[in-house]
């Protein structure tokens, strides 16, 4: 978080230094500073502050800006990302679509690839899988692709197949990526993202009922997140390990795995609290019914996924209150 707070302070300082200057050039700088300030606030978990910054940036662009389409595209890209994190997927997709149309015409290949991937996620989260796939395919065909973006696009393509309930296609796509980029293709990722790909493969194998291999991969990913002190991920992986054991009828192992992640959670973190509630619900169901069904755990996992995708969406009640297990 240190670099984020430094970036936020730089943006605030720039706005303070330029508040008395109304020239068009300075207005462009102020609009960009307000956009980046809003983006920092989004990442730091302050949606209200982020929306205020974007509103001010929009006013600067409308009243004093030079009408640069790429500045407007950047505004739409960042505001679209905020809308996505708030769970407003249709609004996010529309903003990112507008940004894409400008960048396709006037932008560079790097920006185009970045926005294609961001827009594809908005469509994926809104379960518009066909549109998400089209954008990801376009990002994979960029003439001069950024190698890291290329890897993210490929992984998101696999993710799209999995979330559209096509695990066989997801596994085939993952194998194609490995063949195309080589056995060491994950070395192009930060270590955190490498482990998320391992996790993704474990999820695919679990969906394909190749449970013993899935368990090995999920345990490997969990060990990494234990060492990284990432309690939410540890708990989520423990729930998914429990799912693999349910498929094998190993309910003692299910009981052990459900409780495994709880000590790693913090009551100060809202995402951790939701994971804690999810585990308690599953444990209660296991006690009352003496067993769990796969679809019961999958319902809870889907609800946790929904929360994780939109971390800034306000939760007016317990996200599991309406689940009937």
C-alpha atoms as one frame of an Amber mdcrd trajectory, in Angstrom:
protein
   0.000   0.000   0.000   2.973   2.322   0.439   3.352   3.102  -3.265  -0.398
   3.762  -3.537  -0.399   6.303  -0.737   2.681   7.990  -2.226   0.935   8.176
  -5.601  -2.167   9.599  -3.960  -0.085  12.239  -2.185   1.645  13.234  -5.440
  -1.746  13.650  -7.135  -3.028  15.739  -4.227   0.095  17.912  -4.277  -0.237
  18.507  -8.014  -3.862  19.568  -7.573  -2.893  21.951  -4.768  -0.062  23.539
  -6.767  -2.233  24.112  -9.839  -5.504  25.241  -8.286  -4.897  28.918  -9.115
  -4.007  28.283 -12.775  -6.936  27.913 -15.196  -4.946  27.588 -18.428  -5.915
  24.778 -20.780  -2.561  22.980 -20.434  -2.793  22.979 -16.642  -6.405  21.843
 -16.864  -5.241  18.757 -18.752  -2.732  18.017 -15.980  -5.407  18.506 -13.322
  -7.839  16.202 -15.116  -5.202  13.477 -15.350  -4.229  13.947 -11.688  -7.889
  13.640 -10.665  -8.289  10.459 -12.747  -5.223   8.854 -11.206  -6.303  10.047
  -7.753  -9.657   8.331  -8.287  -7.894   5.169  -9.371  -5.656   5.164  -6.292
  -8.721   5.634  -4.072 -10.438   2.721  -5.845  -7.502   0.432  -5.111  -7.370
   1.675  -1.517 -11.049   0.781  -1.052 -12.677   4.232  -1.011 -15.381   4.160
  -3.711 -17.067   7.392  -2.592 -13.798   9.317  -2.763 -13.007   7.701  -6.106
 -16.358   8.712  -7.607 -15.862  12.298  -6.399 -12.444  12.466  -8.052 -13.780
  11.091 -11.329 -16.671  13.551 -11.234 -14.201  16.429 -10.854 -12.004  14.989
 -13.614 -15.011  14.807 -15.919 -15.827  18.453 -15.216 -12.254  19.486 -16.012
 -12.300  17.552 -19.278 -15.663  18.977 -20.292 -15.073  22.616 -19.421 -11.361
  23.191 -19.949  -9.815  20.194 -21.659  -8.452  20.237 -25.233 -10.834  17.513
 -26.443  -8.099  14.884 -26.711  -9.904  11.570 -27.374  -7.155   9.578 -25.672
  -7.540  11.591 -22.465 -11.260  10.861 -22.570 -10.487   7.185 -23.258  -8.255
   7.064 -20.190 -11.040   8.635 -18.124 -13.553   6.058 -19.404 -11.111   3.200
 -18.821 -10.435   4.093 -15.201 -14.046   4.959 -14.391 -15.102   1.684 -16.020
 -12.706  -0.191 -13.753 -14.255   1.535 -10.722 -17.749   0.592 -11.891 -16.583
  -2.998 -12.312 -15.197  -3.125  -8.770 -18.520  -1.760  -7.502 -20.387  -4.562
  -9.282 -21.925  -2.302 -11.942 -20.868  -4.566 -14.794 -23.128  -3.166 -17.512
 -21.975   0.395 -16.823 -18.370  -0.827 -16.738 -18.694  -2.637 -20.067 -20.254
   0.413 -21.734 -17.501   2.763 -20.514 -14.763   0.356 -21.557 -16.441  -0.152
 -24.947 -16.286   3.617 -25.513 -12.644   3.703 -24.443 -11.879   0.843 -26.826
 -13.414   2.610 -29.819 -11.115   5.601 -29.281  -7.965   3.591 -28.593  -8.552
   1.403 -31.641  -8.525   4.549 -33.779  -5.928   6.769 -32.118  -4.103   4.735
 -29.479  -1.085   2.478 -29.299  -1.048  -1.319 -29.219  -0.069  -1.486 -25.541
  -3.084   0.579 -24.428  -5.374  -1.343 -26.758  -4.307  -4.690 -25.342  -4.693
  -3.451 -21.771  -8.238  -2.135 -22.338  -9.293  -5.221 -24.285  -8.400  -7.378
 -21.280 -10.126  -5.020 -18.838 -13.284  -4.840 -20.950 -13.314  -8.619 -21.355
 -13.352  -9.016 -17.561 -16.369  -6.705 -17.290 -18.236  -8.842 -19.830 -17.055
 -12.060 -18.170 -18.276 -10.907 -14.748 -21.639 -10.031 -16.320 -21.730 -13.577
 -17.797 -21.578 -12.261 -21.365 -19.097 -14.978 -22.240 -19.333 -14.625 -26.011
 -18.361 -10.953 -25.951 -15.630 -11.617 -23.385 -14.152 -14.333 -25.615 -14.191
 -12.044 -28.666 -12.253  -9.332 -26.827  -9.768 -11.805 -25.385  -9.221 -13.313
 -28.834  -8.542  -9.831 -30.197  -6.054  -9.163 -27.390  -4.258 -12.395 -28.291
  -3.979 -11.284 -31.939  -2.333  -7.904 -31.235   0.432  -7.352 -33.776   3.081
  -6.431 -31.204   1.734  -7.777 -27.903   3.104  -7.064 -24.480   4.283 -10.469
 -23.238   2.745 -10.063 -19.759  -0.602  -8.927 -21.182  -0.464 -11.865 -23.582
  -0.204 -14.247 -20.655  -3.023 -12.542 -18.749  -5.263 -12.696 -21.830  -4.531
 -16.397 -22.248  -5.308 -17.137 -18.596  -8.506 -15.085 -18.743  -9.550 -17.102
 -21.796  -9.180 -20.264 -19.715 -11.105 -18.590 -16.885 -13.926 -17.664 -19.263
 -14.370 -21.295 -20.301 -14.399 -22.437 -16.679 -16.971 -19.867 -15.582 -19.182
 -20.654 -18.569 -19.240 -24.231 -17.244 -17.022 -25.682 -19.964 -14.175 -27.228
 -17.927 -13.117 -29.508 -20.787 -12.575 -26.495 -23.041 -10.822 -24.690 -20.183
  -8.351 -27.553 -19.779  -7.780 -27.815 -23.531  -7.096 -24.055 -23.670  -4.652
 -24.301 -20.766  -2.779 -27.113 -22.494  -2.628 -25.061 -25.718  -1.130 -22.132
 -23.814   1.539 -24.403 -22.369   2.391 -25.805 -25.779   2.433 -22.372 -27.379
   4.474 -20.519 -24.760   6.586 -23.378 -23.460   6.850 -25.182 -20.145   8.331
 -22.114 -18.422   5.543 -19.760 -19.504   4.532 -19.018 -15.904   7.929 -17.426
 -15.275   6.577 -14.360 -17.049   4.116 -13.821 -14.189   4.631 -12.329 -10.735
   4.746 -15.157  -8.194   1.289 -14.322  -6.850  -0.205 -14.719 -10.336   1.748
 -17.927 -10.920   0.038 -19.443  -7.900  -3.358 -18.226  -9.101  -2.797 -20.152
 -12.325  -1.914 -23.244 -10.290  -5.139 -22.628  -8.348  -7.080 -22.241 -11.593
  -5.769 -25.560 -12.884  -6.779 -27.190  -9.606 -10.304 -25.790 -10.046 -10.483
 -27.142 -13.590  -9.349 -30.614 -12.523 -11.857 -30.536  -9.664 -14.651 -29.661
 -12.105 -13.504 -32.567 -14.292 -13.566 -34.860 -11.223  -9.828 -35.536 -11.398
  -9.814 -34.973  -7.657  -6.489 -36.466  -6.551  -4.539 -34.238  -8.974  -6.722
 -31.256  -8.097  -5.936 -31.710  -4.392  -2.178 -31.648  -5.059  -2.425 -28.348
  -6.952  -4.830 -26.713  -4.498  -2.580 -27.660  -1.574   0.433 -26.240  -3.404
  -1.362 -22.937  -3.968  -2.567 -22.853  -0.365   0.932 -23.337   1.008   2.087
 -20.309  -0.974  -0.718 -18.129   0.397  -0.057 -19.349   3.935   3.546 -18.176
   3.601   2.323 -14.895   2.086  -0.074 -14.349   5.030  -3.109 -14.168   2.728
  -5.912 -15.429   4.925  -8.797 -15.074   2.487  -7.031 -17.130  -0.163  -6.086
 -19.773   2.413  -9.712 -20.092   3.490 -11.046 -20.179  -0.079  -8.594 -22.893
  -1.066  -9.550 -24.894   2.030 -13.218 -24.732   0.980 -12.292 -25.940  -2.503
 -10.219 -28.761  -1.031 -13.285 -29.705   1.001 -15.232 -29.817  -2.273 -12.785
 -32.341  -3.731 -13.089 -34.490  -0.613 -16.908 -34.321  -0.747 -16.727 -35.764
  -4.264 -14.840 -38.733  -2.764 -17.158 -39.096   0.232 -14.300 -38.350   2.662
 -16.271 -36.326   5.208 -13.665 -36.429   7.986 -11.321 -34.672   5.565 -14.126
 -32.268   4.635 -14.556 -31.341   8.307 -10.813 -30.822   8.729 -10.439 -28.681
   5.618 -13.394 -26.427   6.426 -11.849 -25.520   9.761  -8.293 -25.212   8.450
  -8.545 -21.683   7.093 -10.383 -20.030   9.995  -7.276 -19.164  12.101  -5.844
 -17.244   9.135  -8.794 -14.832   8.930  -9.009 -11.368  10.472 -12.223  -9.778
  11.755 -10.929  -6.373  10.610 -11.099  -7.377   6.940 -14.593  -7.493   5.376
 -13.614 -10.119   2.801 -12.246 -12.279   5.609 -15.513 -11.879   7.526 -17.503
 -13.100   4.528 -15.196 -16.122   4.176 -15.653 -16.811   7.889 -19.452 -16.692
   7.492 -19.234 -19.036   4.511 -17.261 -21.618   6.482 -19.618 -21.416   9.478
 -22.595 -21.985   7.171 -20.972 -25.065   5.633 -19.911 -26.400   9.031 -23.443
 -25.952  10.371 -24.889 -27.766   7.354 -22.413 -30.608   7.797 -23.331 -30.955
  11.478 -27.084 -30.874  10.844 -27.150 -33.134   7.793 -24.147 -35.323   8.551
 -22.798 -34.704   5.057 -22.423 -32.049   2.375 -23.276 -32.203  -1.301 -21.039
 -30.775  -3.990 -23.686 -28.322  -5.144 -23.998 -26.929  -1.601 -20.316 -26.016
  -1.507 -20.433 -24.724  -5.085 -23.266 -22.342  -4.175 -21.163 -20.881  -1.376
 -18.073 -20.652  -3.606 -20.072 -18.839  -6.308 -21.314 -16.343  -3.739 -17.775
 -15.727  -2.475 -16.625 -15.270  -6.079 -19.347 -12.655  -6.584 -18.137 -10.729
  -3.548 -14.468 -10.995  -4.520 -15.095  -9.743  -8.064 -16.797  -6.599  -6.778
 -14.927  -5.727  -3.569 -16.402  -2.204  -3.434 -20.049  -3.238  -3.799 -22.060
  -2.388  -0.678 -23.474  -5.442   1.112 -26.815  -4.533   2.690 -27.212  -7.937
   4.365 -25.295 -11.155   4.867 -24.403 -12.418   1.387 -25.458 -15.922   2.445
 -28.778 -15.006   4.053 -30.860 -16.262   1.132 -28.895 -19.459   0.462 -30.878
 -22.627   1.095 -28.428 -25.439   1.784
